[in-house]
Amino acid sequence: MPRSTNSVASRARRKKIMKQAKGYFGRRKNVWTVSKNAVEKAGVYAYTGRKQKKRNFRSLWIQRINAGVREHGMSYSKFMGEVAKKDIQLNRKVLADLAMNHPEAFKAVVEAVKK
């Protein structure tokens, strides 16, 4: 019995990768082996990037809260410790948004923590 290769599926697989490589520079967009490697590497970067995004945003929120709290004469660590002690159910994302866009509401939170 002769060897059978499923060329329809193979072609579809290659086409899928080449479509993902669309817009890449040079041979990365039109040479199969090069574009396959490029797309695989791009997938790795995308995966790690999704994890780093979470870290970066948390870091940004902390910086914004710190800046907002220092205007009211406190440090970030003392503020967050008091927030936990007073059982205020606001996360860093919300606190950072308040500090940046609603300073009067943030001031109220800081005053509640200071009491």
Number of C-alpha atoms within 10 A of each C-alpha: 3 4 5 6 8 8 9 8 10 11 10 11 11 15 13 11 18 21 13 16 24 13 11 14 10 10 13 19 20 17 12 16 12 14 24 19 14 19 20 13 12 14 12 11 11 12 11 11 13 10 10 12 11 11 11 12 13 15 12 15 20 19 14 20 24 19 17 23 22 12 10 12 9 15 15 18 12 12 18 19 12 17 19 12 10 13 10 13 9 12 11 18 16 14 19 23 15 19 22 15 10 12 13 11 13 21 17 11 18 19 11 13 19 14 7
